[in-house]
Amino acid sequence: MEFCALFFTVLRATPYLLSISVRTNCRSVIIPPHSNALPSQVIPLLASYEGPPNLAGLFINGRPVTSVKLRPLIDTRTGVVYSSIPTAETTSSLSQLSSSSAPLQDLRIYGLTPGIEPFYAIRASLPELKCLDVALGYCDFQTGDDNILVSPESELDESSVPVPDCLTLENIV
C-alpha cells in the first residue's frame, strides 16, 4: 500500500487527534493534488500542526488549528537540515493558514529565507495572530538606516553590491 494512503487511513482512525508533527527526509512529498485528499472530517479536532510548509494546507484546511510551526526539511537518515525555506513556498503556505476554522494565534517559522513578502502575507492573512517566532535560515541579511531589507534574493549592481528592495519594514505596519 502506498505510504500516503496508509497514513491517511491511520488519520481517519484517530478522530481525537489534537496535534500532529510531520518530519520527512524527502525534498518533495507527493500528496494527491485534489483538495479533498484529507477532508476536514478527518482529524476534525486538530489544533496544532508542525512540519514542512508545503504540507501545512493539507492539515489545516477546515480544522480548528490555532498553532503552527513551519520547519525546513530534515533528512532523518543523515541529520542534514535544509537550512532555508524558500520565500515563495513560505508565502504560499502562509496564505493557506487562514483556511483554519479557528483564528491562528501562534505561528513559528524556522529556517525562513529573509525577505519582506512573508510578512505581508502574515499581515494580510493572520490578523488575530498573538505569537510570532521567526528564525532565519542561512543568509546575508542586513537592514540599513532606513530599515530597507537586503536578502540573498536581492539584485546586485555592477559592483556586486545588493540593490536594496524598495519595500521597507515601515510599509508592513
Contacts in CASP RR format, 6 or more apart in sequence:
PFRMAT RR
TARGET T0000
AUTHOR 0000-0000-0000
METHOD contacts of the structure
MODEL  1
MEFCALFFTVLRATPYLLSISVRTNCRSVIIPPHSNALPSQVIPLLASYE
GPPNLAGLFINGRPVTSVKLRPLIDTRTGVVYSSIPTAETTSSLSQLSSS
SAPLQDLRIYGLTPGIEPFYAIRASLPELKCLDVALGYCDFQTGDDNILV
SPESELDESSVPVPDCLTLENIV
4 30 0 8 1.000
4 31 0 8 1.000
4 32 0 8 1.000
8 37 0 8 1.000
8 38 0 8 1.000
8 42 0 8 1.000
11 17 0 8 1.000
11 38 0 8 1.000
11 42 0 8 1.000
11 43 0 8 1.000
12 42 0 8 1.000
14 43 0 8 1.000
15 42 0 8 1.000
15 43 0 8 1.000
15 44 0 8 1.000
15 45 0 8 1.000
16 45 0 8 1.000
17 43 0 8 1.000
17 45 0 8 1.000
17 46 0 8 1.000
18 45 0 8 1.000
18 46 0 8 1.000
18 47 0 8 1.000
18 48 0 8 1.000
19 46 0 8 1.000
19 47 0 8 1.000
19 48 0 8 1.000
19 49 0 8 1.000
19 50 0 8 1.000
20 43 0 8 1.000
20 46 0 8 1.000
20 48 0 8 1.000
20 49 0 8 1.000
20 50 0 8 1.000
20 59 0 8 1.000
21 49 0 8 1.000
21 50 0 8 1.000
21 51 0 8 1.000
22 49 0 8 1.000
22 50 0 8 1.000
22 51 0 8 1.000
22 52 0 8 1.000
22 55 0 8 1.000
22 59 0 8 1.000
23 51 0 8 1.000
23 71 0 8 1.000
23 74 0 8 1.000
23 76 0 8 1.000
24 52 0 8 1.000
24 73 0 8 1.000
24 76 0 8 1.000
25 73 0 8 1.000
25 74 0 8 1.000
25 75 0 8 1.000
25 76 0 8 1.000
25 77 0 8 1.000
26 73 0 8 1.000
27 73 0 8 1.000
27 82 0 8 1.000
28 54 0 8 1.000
29 52 0 8 1.000
29 54 0 8 1.000
29 55 0 8 1.000
31 37 0 8 1.000
31 55 0 8 1.000
31 58 0 8 1.000
35 61 0 8 1.000
37 58 0 8 1.000
38 58 0 8 1.000
38 59 0 8 1.000
38 61 0 8 1.000
40 61 0 8 1.000
40 62 0 8 1.000
40 63 0 8 1.000
40 101 0 8 1.000
43 59 0 8 1.000
43 63 0 8 1.000
44 63 0 8 1.000
45 63 0 8 1.000
45 64 0 8 1.000
46 59 0 8 1.000
46 60 0 8 1.000
46 63 0 8 1.000
46 64 0 8 1.000
46 65 0 8 1.000
47 63 0 8 1.000
47 64 0 8 1.000
47 65 0 8 1.000
47 66 0 8 1.000
47 67 0 8 1.000
47 102 0 8 1.000
48 65 0 8 1.000
48 66 0 8 1.000
48 67 0 8 1.000
48 68 0 8 1.000
49 56 0 8 1.000
49 59 0 8 1.000
49 60 0 8 1.000
49 65 0 8 1.000
49 67 0 8 1.000
49 68 0 8 1.000
49 69 0 8 1.000
50 68 0 8 1.000
50 69 0 8 1.000
50 71 0 8 1.000
51 69 0 8 1.000
51 70 0 8 1.000
51 71 0 8 1.000
52 70 0 8 1.000
52 71 0 8 1.000
52 72 0 8 1.000
52 73 0 8 1.000
52 85 0 8 1.000
53 70 0 8 1.000
53 85 0 8 1.000
53 89 0 8 1.000
53 90 0 8 1.000
53 92 0 8 1.000
53 93 0 8 1.000
54 89 0 8 1.000
54 93 0 8 1.000
56 68 0 8 1.000
56 70 0 8 1.000
56 93 0 8 1.000
56 96 0 8 1.000
56 97 0 8 1.000
57 93 0 8 1.000
57 96 0 8 1.000
57 97 0 8 1.000
57 99 0 8 1.000
59 65 0 8 1.000
60 68 0 8 1.000
60 96 0 8 1.000
60 97 0 8 1.000
60 99 0 8 1.000
60 100 0 8 1.000
61 96 0 8 1.000
61 99 0 8 1.000
61 100 0 8 1.000
62 99 0 8 1.000
62 100 0 8 1.000
62 101 0 8 1.000
63 100 0 8 1.000
63 101 0 8 1.000
64 100 0 8 1.000
64 101 0 8 1.000
64 102 0 8 1.000
65 97 0 8 1.000
65 100 0 8 1.000
65 102 0 8 1.000
65 104 0 8 1.000
66 100 0 8 1.000
66 102 0 8 1.000
66 103 0 8 1.000
66 104 0 8 1.000
66 105 0 8 1.000
66 106 0 8 1.000
67 104 0 8 1.000
67 105 0 8 1.000
67 106 0 8 1.000
67 107 0 8 1.000
68 97 0 8 1.000
68 104 0 8 1.000
68 106 0 8 1.000
68 107 0 8 1.000
68 108 0 8 1.000
69 108 0 8 1.000
69 109 0 8 1.000
69 110 0 8 1.000
70 85 0 8 1.000
70 90 0 8 1.000
70 93 0 8 1.000
70 107 0 8 1.000
70 108 0 8 1.000
70 109 0 8 1.000
70 110 0 8 1.000
71 110 0 8 1.000
71 111 0 8 1.000
72 81 0 8 1.000
72 82 0 8 1.000
72 83 0 8 1.000
72 84 0 8 1.000
72 85 0 8 1.000
72 110 0 8 1.000
72 111 0 8 1.000
72 137 0 8 1.000
73 81 0 8 1.000
73 82 0 8 1.000
74 80 0 8 1.000
74 81 0 8 1.000
74 82 0 8 1.000
75 81 0 8 1.000
75 82 0 8 1.000
83 111 0 8 1.000
83 137 0 8 1.000
83 138 0 8 1.000
84 111 0 8 1.000
84 112 0 8 1.000
84 113 0 8 1.000
84 137 0 8 1.000
84 138 0 8 1.000
84 139 0 8 1.000
85 109 0 8 1.000
85 110 0 8 1.000
85 111 0 8 1.000
85 112 0 8 1.000
85 113 0 8 1.000
85 137 0 8 1.000
86 113 0 8 1.000
87 112 0 8 1.000
87 113 0 8 1.000
87 115 0 8 1.000
87 117 0 8 1.000
87 118 0 8 1.000
87 151 0 8 1.000
87 153 0 8 1.000
88 117 0 8 1.000
90 109 0 8 1.000
90 112 0 8 1.000
90 113 0 8 1.000
90 117 0 8 1.000
90 118 0 8 1.000
90 121 0 8 1.000
91 117 0 8 1.000
91 118 0 8 1.000
91 120 0 8 1.000
91 121 0 8 1.000
94 118 0 8 1.000
94 121 0 8 1.000
94 122 0 8 1.000
94 125 0 8 1.000
94 126 0 8 1.000
95 121 0 8 1.000
95 124 0 8 1.000
95 125 0 8 1.000
97 104 0 8 1.000
97 107 0 8 1.000
97 125 0 8 1.000
97 126 0 8 1.000
98 104 0 8 1.000
98 125 0 8 1.000
98 126 0 8 1.000
103 126 0 8 1.000
103 128 0 8 1.000
104 126 0 8 1.000
104 128 0 8 1.000
104 129 0 8 1.000
105 128 0 8 1.000
105 129 0 8 1.000
105 130 0 8 1.000
105 131 0 8 1.000
106 129 0 8 1.000
106 130 0 8 1.000
106 131 0 8 1.000
107 122 0 8 1.000
107 126 0 8 1.000
107 129 0 8 1.000
107 131 0 8 1.000
107 132 0 8 1.000
107 133 0 8 1.000
108 131 0 8 1.000
108 132 0 8 1.000
108 133 0 8 1.000
108 134 0 8 1.000
108 135 0 8 1.000
109 118 0 8 1.000
109 133 0 8 1.000
109 134 0 8 1.000
109 135 0 8 1.000
110 135 0 8 1.000
111 135 0 8 1.000
111 136 0 8 1.000
111 137 0 8 1.000
112 118 0 8 1.000
112 134 0 8 1.000
112 135 0 8 1.000
112 136 0 8 1.000
112 137 0 8 1.000
113 136 0 8 1.000
113 137 0 8 1.000
113 139 0 8 1.000
113 151 0 8 1.000
113 152 0 8 1.000
113 153 0 8 1.000
114 136 0 8 1.000
114 137 0 8 1.000
114 139 0 8 1.000
114 141 0 8 1.000
114 149 0 8 1.000
114 151 0 8 1.000
114 152 0 8 1.000
115 149 0 8 1.000
115 151 0 8 1.000
115 153 0 8 1.000
115 165 0 8 1.000
116 149 0 8 1.000
116 165 0 8 1.000
116 167 0 8 1.000
116 168 0 8 1.000
116 169 0 8 1.000
116 172 0 8 1.000
119 169 0 8 1.000
119 172 0 8 1.000
120 172 0 8 1.000
122 129 0 8 1.000
122 132 0 8 1.000
123 172 0 8 1.000
123 173 0 8 1.000
139 151 0 8 1.000
139 152 0 8 1.000
140 150 0 8 1.000
140 151 0 8 1.000
140 152 0 8 1.000
141 149 0 8 1.000
141 150 0 8 1.000
141 151 0 8 1.000
142 149 0 8 1.000
142 150 0 8 1.000
142 162 0 8 1.000
143 149 0 8 1.000
143 150 0 8 1.000
143 169 0 8 1.000
144 150 0 8 1.000
144 164 0 8 1.000
146 168 0 8 1.000
147 168 0 8 1.000
147 169 0 8 1.000
147 170 0 8 1.000
148 164 0 8 1.000
148 165 0 8 1.000
148 166 0 8 1.000
148 167 0 8 1.000
148 168 0 8 1.000
149 164 0 8 1.000
149 165 0 8 1.000
149 167 0 8 1.000
149 168 0 8 1.000
149 169 0 8 1.000
150 162 0 8 1.000
150 164 0 8 1.000
150 165 0 8 1.000
151 162 0 8 1.000
151 165 0 8 1.000
154 162 0 8 1.000
154 163 0 8 1.000
154 164 0 8 1.000
154 165 0 8 1.000
155 162 0 8 1.000
155 163 0 8 1.000
156 162 0 8 1.000
156 163 0 8 1.000
157 163 0 8 1.000
END
